[in-house]
Amino acid sequence: MLIGSSEVEHVIRDPRVTAVTLTGSEPAGRSVAAIAGSEVKKSVLELGGSDPFIVMPSADLDRASGVAVTARVQNNGQSCIAAKRFLVHTAVYDEFAELFASKMADLRVGDPMDPATQVGPIATRPGRAEIAELVEDAVAKGATILTGGSSVDGPGWFYRPTVVTDLSDDMRLVMEEAFGPVASLYRVEDRDHAARIANQTTFGLSSSVWTSDADEQDFFVRELDAGAVFINGMTASAPDLPFGGTKASGIGRELSKEGIREFTNIKTVWRA
């Protein structure tokens, strides 16, 4: 049953409802959590993300750059678990940047009903305007556009697949979620530098790490503040994997046995 947002609070407060789960924006999550908390009811929140995609020197760059494109533009870039920030070791940065930008530039933008289309429109006019504002703000503060960086003329809220680099902390794109086909590309000096940038946002939904070095894999699994770390693959949701994030990306887990347990109460039974 579909209801309007004005009716949500009434439903959450109904005594027949014992828990609530939400997939949505951070503001919506805060509102739902506040209402549920005031009723002492469990909530599970899956909110926004700005997932890092880390590429180290031992990675297969051709494969990593190809998956990076898919990871960024899935659902036209409008996905909470889409890779959004690409952190590449300086030893392979130039090669990766060229491969990645070239593959993003080659994507066909157009009618989502056309089987040949690879990137469709942003869902709403305000959504496209927000993406454009993030990119324009970055460029005004010194960022470089490797490809894209503009809307597509004609009907529909289209934005070209875009790669932005030379980012600095005063740019909105660094800290805010880019909900469209815009990739932020960073040059990192080592694994510690990569981890610092990966963890600097308020989000912590998922992450992707590309390296064949077992020690580096263990390092990122340990150091990344995220609900998941995918090694040499893109983040994906599957019924057998617990799904959820840390920080402003939400609380609790969906899917798998962990998701089921979120909505159960553990009862202790003791007999003398």
C-alpha positions, 0 to 999 in steps of 0.5 A, spaced: 500 500 500 502 506 498 501 512 502 504 519 502 509 522 506 505 526 511 502 519 513 508 516 515 509 518 522 502 516 524 504 509 521 510 508 525 507 511 531 501 505 531 502 500 536 501 495 531 508 497 528 514 494 532 519 496 527 521 500 521 526 500 515 527 505 510 531 506 504 532 513 502 535 519 503 539 522 509 534 527 511 528 522 511 532 517 515 534 522 520 526 523 521 524 516 521 529 514 526 527 520 530 520 518 530 521 511 531 526 512 537 521 516 540 516 510 540 522 506 542 522 502 536 527 498 532 529 502 526 534 499 520 536 505 515 539 504 508 541 511 506 546 515 502 553 513 500 559 516 496 563 509 495 570 509 494 573 505 489 581 504 490 586 502 485 593 500 487 599 498 483 598 491 482 591 491 479 589 489 472 588 496 470 584 495 464 579 490 467 579 495 473 577 501 469 572 497 465 568 495 472 569 502 474 565 505 469 559 500 470 560 501 478 559 509 476 554 509 471 549 503 474 542 506 474 545 512 470 549 514 476 543 514 481 545 508 486 547 509 493 552 503 492 555 506 486 562 507 486 563 515 486 570 517 488 576 513 485 582 513 489 588 511 484 595 510 486 600 515 483 604 509 480 598 507 475 594 514 476 596 516 469 594 510 465 588 509 469 585 516 468 586 515 461 583 508 460 577 511 465 576 517 462 576 514 455 571 509 457 566 514 460 567 518 454 565 512 449 558 511 453 552 512 449 547 517 452 540 517 450 533 514 450 533 509 456 528 505 452 533 504 446 537 497 447 543 501 445 543 506 450 548 505 456 546 512 460 539 514 461 537 521 464 537 523 471 530 522 474 528 529 475 530 536 473 532 538 480 537 532 481 540 534 474 541 541 477 544 539 483 549 535 479 551 540 475 552 545 481 557 540 484 561 540 478 560 547 476 563 549 484 569 544 483 571 547 476 570 554 479 575 552 485 580 549 480 578 542 478 579 539 471 574 536 467 577 530 463 571 528 460 563 530 460 561 536 465 555 538 461 548 537 460 545 534 454 541 539 450 534 536 448 528 533 452 529 529 458 534 531 464 540 528 461 548 529 464 554 527 460 558 521 464 563 526 467 570 525 470 573 530 475 580 531 478 584 535 481 579 536 487 580 540 493 577 539 500 573 546 499 569 543 493 562 541 495 563 535 490 568 532 495 564 531 501 557 531 498 554 525 494 554 526 487 547 522 485 548 522 477 554 520 472 559 524 475 566 520 478 571 524 482 578 522 481 584 522 486 591 521 486 594 518 492 601 516 494 600 510 498 595 506 502 594 510 508 593 516 503 587 512 500 584 510 506 584 517 509 581 520 503 576 514 503 574 515 510 573 523 510 566 523 508 560 522 512 558 516 508 560 509 509 556 504 505 560 500 501 567 500 498 571 497 492 579 495 492 583 493 487 589 489 488 592 483 488 597 484 494 594 480 500 597 484 505 594 491 502 587 487 502 587 486 509 589 493 510 583 496 507 578 491 510 581 493 516 581 500 515 576 502 511 570 505 515 564 502 511 559 496 511 562 492 506 569 492 502 569 488 495 576 486 493 577 486 485 570 487 484 564 492 484 559 493 490 553 489 489 547 487 493 545 480 494 540 476 498 546 472 502 550 478 503 548 483 509 547 490 506 548 496 510 553 502 512 556 506 517 556 513 519 551 517 515 549 511 511 545 508 516 544 503 521 543 496 521 543 491 516 538 488 510 538 481 507 541 475 509 540 472 516 543 478 519 537 482 516 532 477 519 535 478 526 534 485 525 527 484 526 527 479 531 528 479 539 533 475 543 529 471 548 533 468 554 530 462 557 534 460 564 531 454 568 534 451 575 
